[in-house]
Amino acid sequence: MELVVFFLLLAFISVGLFWLTGTIYGLLRRPAIYFPFTLALKMAAAAVFGTLLFIFGGLVLSTLVFTFEFKKRPDYRPLPIVLAGVTISLICSIALYFIAFFLAWQVFD
């Protein structure tokens, strides 16, 4: 039961982190854009899945998801979007690393 609670908490927190950092990016970008919750969900799933499979693949997969979604926009420029995707993925992955250890101590203690 503790393992289920651990993974549910980690999933909710990871989606929340990606949505928060994406929203901050959307507010700082000019013109400001709306960062959808579904994109945060896709990026979080890609980050967790990629990390489990390829260690650092979470950064790559979530950046690819971010870039693919932004290619649909008419104001798409590759370099700034890729840099923003890597930054968002890196911040969230580092935070999730520490949160996972904290949650593990809280849930399994």
Protein Blocks (a to p, Z undefined) as FASTA:
>chain_A
ZZmmmmmmmmmmmmmmmmmmmmmmmmmpccdddddfklmmmmmmmmmmmmmmnommmmmm
mmmmmmmmmmmpmkbcfklmmmmmmmmmmmmmmmmmmmmmmmmmmmmZZ
